[in-house]
Amino acid sequence: MTRPIFAWAFPNVDYRRIEPNAPLPFNANSFDIATANAVLEHVGSFEKQVLFVGELCRVARRVFVTVPNKFFPVENHTALPLAHYQPHT
């Protein structure tokens, strides 16, 4: 198995690939802060989102979660202005 580009670029970082909708592979309170920036909308159903946030709360003492705002003019994933207002094709 080849190493991800991130792991090659940052060899001193403990890189973990986390499977979707699986429990996070960390003990309770392993971190002071956990962040999920523009991740929650990709988790799936509302129930899966609740489970994901619960997992973040389990592994960290503080949690910072952000989600894109459809009224913000810059699309959060691509950094393109007004891209999310274009019709889907």
C-alpha positions as CSV (number, residue, x, y, z in Angstrom):
1,M,0.0,0.0,0.0
2,T,1.4,3.4,-0.9
3,R,1.6,6.2,1.6
4,P,-0.8,9.2,1.0
5,I,0.9,12.4,-0.3
6,F,0.1,14.1,3.0
7,A,2.1,11.5,4.9
8,W,5.1,12.0,2.5
9,A,4.9,15.7,2.8
10,F,4.6,15.7,6.6
11,P,6.5,12.7,7.9
12,N,6.5,14.0,11.5
13,V,2.7,14.1,11.7
14,D,0.8,11.1,13.0
15,Y,-1.5,10.5,9.9
16,R,-4.6,8.4,10.3
17,R,-7.1,7.6,7.6
18,I,-10.5,7.4,9.3
19,E,-13.3,5.3,7.7
20,P,-16.6,7.1,7.2
21,N,-19.3,6.5,9.9
22,A,-17.0,4.4,12.0
23,P,-16.0,5.2,15.6
24,L,-13.0,7.5,15.8
25,P,-9.9,5.4,16.6
26,F,-8.9,7.5,19.7
27,N,-9.5,7.1,23.5
28,A,-11.9,9.4,25.3
29,N,-10.4,12.9,25.9
30,S,-7.4,12.2,23.8
31,F,-7.4,15.8,22.5
32,D,-7.9,19.2,24.0
33,I,-9.7,20.4,20.8
34,A,-11.3,18.6,17.9
35,T,-12.3,20.5,14.8
36,A,-14.5,19.5,11.8
37,N,-14.4,22.3,9.2
38,A,-16.9,21.7,6.4
39,V,-17.1,18.0,7.2
40,L,-20.5,17.5,8.8
41,E,-22.5,18.0,5.6
42,H,-20.6,15.0,4.1
43,V,-21.3,12.6,7.0
44,G,-24.8,11.6,5.8
45,S,-28.2,11.6,7.5
46,F,-29.1,13.7,10.5
47,E,-28.6,10.6,12.7
48,K,-25.1,10.0,11.3
49,Q,-24.3,13.6,11.9
50,V,-25.4,13.4,15.5
51,L,-23.2,10.2,16.0
52,F,-20.2,12.0,14.4
53,V,-20.5,15.0,16.7
54,G,-20.9,12.6,19.6
55,E,-17.7,11.0,18.6
56,L,-15.9,14.3,18.4
57,C,-17.2,15.2,21.9
58,R,-16.0,11.8,23.2
59,V,-12.4,12.2,22.0
60,A,-11.9,15.9,22.8
61,R,-12.6,18.2,25.7
62,R,-13.7,21.0,23.3
63,V,-15.2,20.7,19.8
64,F,-15.3,23.3,17.0
65,V,-17.6,22.4,14.1
66,T,-18.3,24.6,11.1
67,V,-20.6,24.1,8.2
68,P,-20.9,26.2,5.0
69,N,-23.5,28.9,4.9
70,K,-25.4,29.0,1.6
71,F,-25.7,32.8,1.9
72,F,-21.9,33.3,2.1
73,P,-20.7,34.4,-1.4
74,V,-17.6,32.2,-1.5
75,E,-18.1,28.4,-1.9
76,N,-16.3,26.9,1.1
77,H,-14.9,23.7,-0.7
78,T,-13.5,25.4,-3.8
79,A,-13.0,29.0,-2.7
80,L,-14.8,30.1,-5.8
81,P,-17.0,33.2,-5.5
82,L,-20.7,32.5,-6.2
83,A,-20.0,29.0,-7.5
84,H,-22.7,27.4,-5.4
85,Y,-25.4,29.7,-6.9
86,Q,-24.8,28.2,-10.4
87,P,-27.4,25.7,-11.7
88,H,-26.5,22.0,-11.2
89,T,-25.9,20.2,-14.6
